[in-house]
Amino acid sequence: LSSSSGLTHESHRKDVEQVYLRCSEGSIEWMYPTGALIVNLRPNISPASYKHLTVCIKPFKDSAGANIYLEKTGELKLLVRDGDRSPSRVYCFGYDQGGLFVEATPQQDISRKITGFQYELMSKGIAADLHTASAPCRPCSDTEVLLAVCTSDFVIRGSIQNVTNQAEEQESVIHVGVNKLYRQKSKVFQLTGESGNWRGQIKTLLECGVKPGDGDFLFTGRMHFGEARLGCAPRFKDFQRMYKEAKDKGLNPCEIGPD
């Protein structure tokens, strides 16, 4: 978390402050914004790898008081306009497309404003996986499923307990009962209640029309701004079949013991 306050620059309303961030994910909070911030993302990786990175930002729900631009060699491209209210909207761009320039808008009372957003740096391949413009609800092929098992942030065997739709955010929340936890990067799936059952929530696009159904599925996906996002999710019996076929041919990219 990087935090800054404009009140310390009240006498210099056109000040531009530089912020350097070394983490691959985090958040910026600018209280009482005046002047401007230049946000420099400098992850602890080889500069040669920068061209393979995608930057995504997600403004706080109540963020206000500044416009957020993409800046490269002095040219500004508006990313987020002050006052935009797009719940869960995520803005992504290539690392080599420029940096972030956050400019305060004129305010009568800056003490009521806080500009903030979360950010994530990820490889372009992962970003494309999360934001597939074409056919985001398309079922995965056998090869894609087997690769997802090896590379996803979470891999679980479970059933759909319920689905709640969030029309405003154009998303569905899948409430999952976990039968077996193979992997999770963050503690999204946890033990709940006296019965000791594992449960968790996975988000996906509303347009995919996910509905509660019988039977077990293999749920895979990635963490994105602290939320589990659905990737490949075949029926578990179908996954067992494709896993066995690949193993018999020596073609499965990794082993997880699907039984």
VMD Tcl script that draws the C-alpha trace (Angstrom):
set ca {
  {0.00 0.00 0.00}
  {1.38 3.36 -1.02}
  {-0.29 6.37 0.57}
  {0.11 10.08 -0.05}
  {-1.64 13.28 1.00}
  {-2.16 16.45 -0.97}
  {-2.58 18.61 2.11}
  {1.19 18.76 2.56}
  {1.40 20.41 -0.88}
  {-1.42 22.89 -0.39}
  {0.81 25.88 -1.05}
  {2.06 24.33 -4.30}
  {-1.10 23.17 -6.03}
  {0.74 22.28 -9.25}
  {3.29 20.01 -7.58}
  {4.04 16.73 -9.31}
  {5.15 13.93 -6.99}
  {6.97 10.78 -8.10}
  {5.98 7.43 -6.56}
  {8.07 4.28 -7.12}
  {6.49 0.87 -6.57}
  {8.55 -2.33 -6.47}
  {5.80 -4.86 -5.73}
  {3.98 -6.81 -8.44}
  {0.64 -5.98 -6.81}
  {-0.67 -3.49 -4.30}
  {-2.68 -0.32 -4.03}
  {-2.33 3.45 -4.20}
  {-4.29 5.76 -1.91}
  {-4.01 9.51 -2.48}
  {-5.78 11.50 0.21}
  {-6.93 15.05 -0.51}
  {-5.39 15.08 -4.01}
  {-3.78 18.26 -5.34}
  {-1.33 18.59 -8.21}
  {-0.35 15.26 -9.73}
  {1.29 11.89 -9.06}
  {3.55 10.03 -11.46}
  {3.33 6.34 -10.57}
  {6.44 4.42 -11.58}
  {6.03 0.65 -11.51}
  {9.48 -0.89 -11.15}
  {9.09 -4.58 -10.29}
  {12.09 -6.54 -9.07}
  {12.62 -8.39 -12.33}
  {14.99 -7.96 -15.24}
  {14.16 -4.86 -17.33}
  {14.34 -7.13 -20.37}
  {11.15 -8.80 -19.10}
  {9.18 -5.54 -18.91}
  {7.90 -5.92 -22.47}
  {6.15 -9.15 -21.46}
  {4.15 -7.48 -18.66}
  {0.56 -6.25 -18.54}
  {-0.55 -3.70 -15.95}
  {-4.12 -3.78 -14.64}
  {-5.70 -1.23 -12.30}
  {-9.03 -1.37 -10.48}
  {-10.23 1.94 -8.95}
  {-11.68 1.87 -5.45}
  {-15.46 2.00 -5.46}
  {-15.52 5.49 -3.88}
  {-12.40 6.85 -5.59}
  {-12.76 10.56 -6.42}
  {-10.79 13.73 -6.92}
  {-8.48 12.90 -9.84}
  {-8.26 11.68 -13.42}
  {-5.98 8.72 -14.17}
  {-4.01 8.84 -17.42}
  {-1.63 6.59 -19.30}
  {1.45 8.69 -19.99}
  {4.24 8.07 -22.50}
  {6.83 10.62 -23.61}
  {4.62 13.50 -22.50}
  {1.43 12.34 -24.19}
  {-1.58 11.61 -21.99}
  {-4.36 9.10 -22.70}
  {-7.33 9.18 -20.32}
  {-7.90 5.85 -18.55}
  {-10.30 6.71 -15.71}
  {-12.25 9.95 -15.56}
  {-12.95 11.46 -12.13}
  {-16.48 10.53 -11.12}
  {-16.77 7.45 -13.33}
  {-18.82 4.83 -11.52}
  {-18.19 1.49 -13.16}
  {-18.31 -1.22 -10.46}
  {-15.52 -3.77 -10.73}
  {-14.21 -2.17 -13.93}
  {-10.61 -3.17 -14.59}
  {-8.32 -1.23 -16.93}
  {-5.36 -3.06 -18.49}
  {-2.49 -2.00 -20.73}
  {0.93 -3.21 -21.77}
  {3.78 -2.14 -19.50}
  {5.58 -0.70 -22.53}
  {2.56 1.50 -23.39}
  {3.50 3.97 -20.69}
  {3.17 4.82 -17.00}
  {0.40 6.16 -14.82}
  {-0.16 9.89 -14.40}
  {-2.76 10.78 -11.77}
  {-3.89 14.41 -11.91}
  {-6.11 16.03 -9.30}
  {-9.23 17.79 -10.57}
  {-10.20 21.26 -9.22}
  {-12.19 20.85 -5.99}
  {-13.99 23.23 -3.65}
  {-13.18 20.97 -0.70}
  {-10.30 18.54 -1.24}
  {-10.59 17.14 2.29}
  {-13.59 15.10 1.18}
  {-11.76 13.36 -1.66}
  {-9.61 10.22 -1.76}
  {-8.30 8.79 -5.04}
  {-7.28 5.17 -4.95}
  {-6.87 2.03 -6.98}
  {-5.46 -1.48 -6.79}
  {-2.85 -2.54 -9.33}
  {-1.45 -5.84 -10.57}
  {1.44 -6.70 -12.84}
  {1.21 -10.00 -14.68}
  {2.57 -11.74 -17.75}
  {0.71 -10.97 -20.96}
  {-0.28 -14.63 -21.30}
  {-2.04 -14.65 -17.92}
  {-3.70 -11.30 -18.63}
  {-5.02 -12.60 -21.96}
  {-6.39 -15.63 -20.12}
  {-8.26 -13.38 -17.67}
  {-9.59 -10.95 -20.25}
  {-10.39 -13.09 -23.28}
  {-12.41 -10.82 -25.51}
  {-13.44 -13.61 -27.85}
  {-15.60 -16.43 -26.47}
  {-14.91 -15.89 -22.73}
  {-17.43 -18.64 -21.88}
  {-16.06 -21.21 -24.35}
  {-15.44 -24.66 -22.81}
  {-11.75 -25.54 -22.51}
  {-10.16 -28.20 -24.68}
  {-8.53 -31.26 -23.06}
  {-5.10 -29.68 -23.54}
  {-6.21 -26.40 -21.96}
  {-7.68 -28.22 -18.96}
  {-4.50 -30.24 -18.34}
  {-2.37 -27.11 -18.62}
  {-4.73 -25.20 -16.29}
  {-4.24 -27.89 -13.66}
  {-0.50 -27.16 -13.68}
  {-0.55 -23.36 -13.88}
  {-3.71 -22.12 -12.11}
  {-3.71 -20.30 -8.77}
  {-6.35 -22.69 -7.47}
  {-7.37 -26.22 -8.42}
  {-10.22 -27.90 -6.55}
  {-12.74 -30.69 -6.90}
  {-16.15 -29.47 -5.80}
  {-19.82 -28.94 -6.42}
  {-21.92 -25.86 -7.11}
  {-23.98 -25.09 -4.01}
  {-25.54 -21.92 -5.36}
  {-25.07 -19.13 -7.90}
  {-25.86 -15.49 -7.20}
  {-25.96 -13.01 -10.06}
  {-24.75 -9.43 -9.69}
  {-26.45 -7.56 -12.52}
  {-24.80 -4.21 -11.79}
  {-21.32 -5.73 -11.99}
  {-22.27 -8.15 -14.81}
  {-20.83 -11.02 -12.80}
  {-21.95 -14.29 -11.24}
  {-20.69 -15.62 -7.92}
  {-20.39 -19.42 -7.75}
  {-20.68 -20.75 -4.21}
  {-18.58 -23.91 -4.17}
  {-18.52 -26.82 -1.76}
  {-15.01 -28.31 -1.84}
  {-14.49 -32.07 -1.85}
  {-10.75 -31.96 -2.48}
  {-8.32 -29.06 -2.47}
  {-5.35 -29.63 -4.77}
  {-3.91 -26.10 -4.66}
  {-4.75 -22.55 -3.73}
  {-2.54 -19.47 -3.86}
  {-4.67 -17.47 -1.44}
  {-7.01 -18.64 1.30}
  {-10.19 -18.25 -0.74}
  {-11.41 -21.72 0.19}
  {-11.66 -22.23 3.93}
  {-13.15 -24.53 6.54}
  {-16.53 -23.23 7.68}
  {-18.98 -24.20 10.39}
  {-18.95 -27.03 12.86}
  {-19.27 -29.64 10.12}
  {-15.78 -28.81 8.94}
  {-16.71 -28.39 5.27}
  {-14.48 -26.42 2.91}
  {-16.25 -23.67 0.99}
  {-15.41 -20.69 -1.17}
  {-16.59 -18.35 -3.91}
  {-15.49 -18.07 -7.54}
  {-16.48 -15.21 -9.84}
  {-17.19 -15.38 -13.55}
  {-18.98 -13.32 -16.20}
  {-22.77 -13.08 -15.94}
  {-23.07 -13.76 -19.67}
  {-21.67 -17.28 -19.16}
  {-24.99 -18.23 -17.53}
  {-23.61 -20.52 -14.83}
  {-26.36 -22.37 -12.96}
  {-26.39 -24.79 -10.01}
  {-26.01 -28.40 -11.14}
  {-25.52 -31.89 -9.80}
  {-22.19 -33.65 -9.69}
  {-18.58 -32.64 -9.14}
  {-16.49 -30.31 -11.26}
  {-12.78 -29.57 -11.42}
  {-12.58 -25.80 -10.81}
  {-9.42 -24.00 -11.90}
  {-8.65 -20.32 -12.20}
  {-6.60 -17.35 -11.10}
  {-6.59 -14.80 -8.33}
  {-7.34 -11.32 -9.62}
  {-7.51 -8.33 -7.26}
  {-8.05 -10.65 -4.33}
  {-10.88 -12.60 -5.98}
  {-10.94 -16.10 -7.45}
  {-11.76 -15.90 -11.18}
  {-12.99 -18.99 -12.99}
  {-10.82 -20.59 -15.66}
  {-11.44 -24.10 -16.95}
  {-14.15 -26.07 -15.11}
  {-14.91 -29.46 -16.69}
  {-17.06 -32.08 -15.01}
  {-14.79 -34.10 -12.78}
  {-15.51 -37.40 -14.57}
  {-14.48 -35.75 -17.86}
  {-11.27 -34.50 -16.25}
  {-10.49 -38.01 -14.95}
  {-10.90 -39.37 -18.47}
  {-8.65 -36.79 -20.14}
  {-6.07 -37.04 -17.35}
  {-5.87 -40.85 -17.67}
  {-5.63 -40.68 -21.47}
  {-2.79 -38.17 -21.30}
  {-1.00 -40.12 -18.56}
  {-1.21 -43.36 -20.55}
  {0.44 -41.56 -23.47}
  {2.98 -39.83 -21.23}
  {1.62 -36.43 -22.30}
  {0.21 -34.97 -19.09}
  {2.22 -31.81 -18.26}
  {2.09 -32.42 -14.48}
  {0.69 -34.86 -11.94}
  {-1.87 -34.11 -9.25}
  {-3.43 -37.50 -8.46}
  {-7.02 -36.93 -9.62}
  {-8.70 -39.73 -7.62}
}
mol new
graphics top color blue
foreach p $ca { graphics top sphere $p radius 0.5 }
foreach p [lrange $ca 0 end-1] q [lrange $ca 1 end] { graphics top cylinder $p $q radius 0.2 }
display resetview
